[in-house]
């Protein structure tokens, strides 16, 4: 991973009109509808698929997963904090 990659990714996300997290999909949908001037309920939220969730849980048990996803998890944590704080 190039030095500064996390900061670059966060800067790109900060310039986006709307950013969402999986724990609050309805907030993302509502924000997107408002920005796009769409009627309420126009953005459909995809359900979590049990096979995908099961695979994710298996992958999380592998020690290599944390190494491979370290930057992604860092970005996600910072976005989650910003979304929770309304920033």
ABEGO torsion letter per residue (X at the ends): XBBGAAAAAAAAAAABABBBBAABAAAAAAAAAAAAGBBBGABBBBBBBAAAAAAAAAAAABAAAAAAAAAAAAAAAAAAAAAAAGX
